């Protein structure tokens, strides 16, 4: 049972934020396992780059353990940063509703998350507490989200206008950006401060006041000066009434003074002015996109001799061209350009006729022009679809490395054609599984295989990597061929040694005998004489590139990576090289290629794997 100090969530799940980019699941497991048994840990990562997003989720077995971690570990330092822990709130409606959420500003820079939490926890249970920071430190404001609105009201009544570290702070209800814009827009309609620019360097405060006091009573007049005391050509006039300020804007804006056209308008803060300009430019950008949608063509693979006139001439037969431009770097062509037609029908016809046509010496590539954001989104979508297809494909190699979330998938049974035994490869040194066939084979899957989710965590495979392989022998009903199972998985038929027969040369498909010794920690299989041992990864071996890996069959890609990784890991940890290599092969191929190129990345992953193994061994010793 949870005490009254925390909300009664049905799941013992914690959100851990403000994490250093290098924090891994193994580090979090090592820290939070002291609070109690953990079901799963997941550091959220970018789906493309696999970089940490700075937050994670930890699921405990018992809510009391999660509450203990929240109470005792909040704002502890991990890799030089204080971590921020709160209950995982899966309902976005509660987070966005603003109920119980307050805003604090004008805070001293010395107040951090923990100090803010300690100050406001006296008013009620806090769901979330954060001081907004940049690379220089605190920005002077933050947020506290209480469990109830009553606690938030008590905090506002007590703390608004109080001194925190000798600074008077403002504490109020949190308002969304839309609410603030509406409120600010209402205030802006009744302005009294007027901004004037472009009146020259000879104007002083007195002269500016003399000109603008004709429209009403002024409270202050100021000409802005530089460090030498000279006018910077702009200033401000603050009126007592909004009507007088509005009249000054209407009368003086665009008027000529001393031969210059001055600008007079409502004074704006920098952020407001920047936001207004951004909205203006965004609107211009959208208008331009709409205007050129479906009529602007992208043309690449241009010959160096093609200029704007030649490009226009080549595309002129297909319609009215509004612009044709070859992109250049100085006087040198970049090899691509744009052709804009007056209608989408003309552009479509030009794409159909000109794409692939040879102009000068090169075939052109012609397509509708796309913005960079659209092109990036399309490429990302294609990559994710390809990745999803690869992960859902069931093959002998992929099945052996599949996992779902933080738990290993149920074993997939496979029955192979026993005639393919003669084409077996020797077993890789990093896995306890029998060799796979290299020739044609027939495969039948019984049961289902759960697709592996895209996680590069070492902690998620600690159970599979620390269990010794199990060998189970069963007898086929018709041909007395046994099916050998390693680690709960049926892979390769082997001959039952108790029933070996001799066949004459006239018998079709004679049974081929492979002698298999008693199962050891790693299976050893006698290889036929005509099969060569794979080369050991040596210092002078050609490095494995992404193109080489992509050209290899899908079933061989993990094998190729393992052959490169195993010698490197063996040089670091000879006794654990096979186990660590098997764990690392759970990671996506792109990241494995990066490890081969970057010793630092490989060493980090190896250290992470060792930490997981040590944690698992310690847990096993505790159970014994």
Secondary structure, DSSP 8 states (H G I E B T S, - for coil): ---TTS---SS-EEEEES--TT--HHHHHHHHTTTS-EEEEEEEE-TTT--EEEEEEEEESSHHHHHHHHHHHTT-EETTEE-EEEE----HHHHHH-TTEEEEES--TT--HHHHHHHHGGGS-EEEEEEEEETTEEEEEEEEEESSHHHHHHHHHHHTT-EETTEE-EEEE---HHHHHHHHHHHHTT--EEEEE---SS--HHHHHHHHGGGS-EEEEEEEE-TTS-EEEEEEEEESSHHHHHHHHHHHTT-EETTEE-EEEE---HHHHHHHHHHHHHHHHHHHHHHHTTTEEEEES--TT--HHHHHHHHGGGS-EEEEEEEEETTEEEEEEEEEESSHHHHHHHHHHHTT-EETTEE-EEEE---HHHHHHHHHHHHHHHHHHHHH---HHHHHT-EETTEE----EE---GGGGGGB----TT--S---B-S-----EES----------SGGGHHHHTS---EEEEE-TTT-EEEEEETTEEEEEEE-TTS-----TTSTT------B----SS--B---TTS-------TTS----HHHHHHS-HHHHHHHHHHHHHHHHHHH-GGGHHHHHHHHTTS-HHHHHHHHH-HHHHHHHHHHHHHHHHHHHHHHHHH-
